[in-house]
């Protein structure tokens, strides 16, 4: 069934958050002014956050695409729930799922839903239950580039496929010229960057190429990059840095990493005009997603070939992966409390300013209900 487009949520003022390294935010023992605290976990900077019995350290790992969102959420949550420490290591979707199925983290972030074999592995750590996918963060996968003198660039799926398969190797190639007749394209080698780690962003980017350019992109897809050539870097921050520091570079990354002067590609779709990578345009496409998960699992099927005006085709949804049953008793209160907050209207309201798209109302309502029943 098609999802209803979510009403625009209240935007909150939020500064840019650094994305290097693992984050450990803790407010234990001090308040925002440096004074001592009473230790009351419900002494709240945001009275709408229900800390409940949450306490101790919460370990998580996974999607680097959602790292900026997690950082923003952790900052707000730990300001309220001062007896909780949250360490989210954005090591990539593959690393997060591995850590989850090995019982090393309370929850994981992944830009791809669990595969059947991963669900089977999760049953070893989710006693009496299994891992489930909770869609929490949406947004566009931006294609950032570094071509001096080119401030606007239009590409389509076919051309992107040939660029990332090292079949188009120079920026003044006739295929790029045809899409950009007014641009002064230089005689400059193209330097495509891809993720070196297993990545849900890679999975979604290649799903788009498979769906929209099947004759040009002959690879199976998945979290691991399969095409030959190009340069690689670790994480979304790694490929973003590669583009910023290398003339002629191009790569795919979550929109929040395509900042600090980086220019992004407008994607030509079946709509009359090319589509820019914006939160609003991604939301138009994500609203066409279908729920394909069963039971409590809320995995989505995205439409990578939208034709509606302004619908950006290169999107991803990041899932928080958690046990439906059999969560560890010492981390369950904090897990439920934190996930409840990030799925709340306030939590989702932080996303737009951080460069992400909130989940449509129809799906986030199901997410909230599922979280309340975790055990």
Secondary structure, 3 states (H helix, E strand, C coil): CCCCCCCCCCCCCCCCCCCCCCEEEECCCCCCCCCCCCCCCCCCCCCCCCCCCCCEEEEEEECCCCHHHHHHHHHHHHHHCCCEEEEEECCCHHHHHHHHHCCCCCEEEECCCCCHHHHHHHCCCCCCCCEEEEEEEEEEEEEEECCCCCCCCEEEHHHHHHHHCCCCCECCCHHHHHHCCCCCCCCCECEEEEECCCCHHHHHHHHHHHHHCCCCCCCCCCCCCCCCCCEEECHHHHHHHHHHHCCCEEEEEEHHHCCCCCEECEEECCCCCCECCCHHHHHHHHCCCEECCCCCCCCEECCCCCCCCCCCCCEEEEEEEEECCCCCHHHHHHHHHHHHHHHCHHHHHCCHHHCCECCCHHHHHHHHHHHHCCC
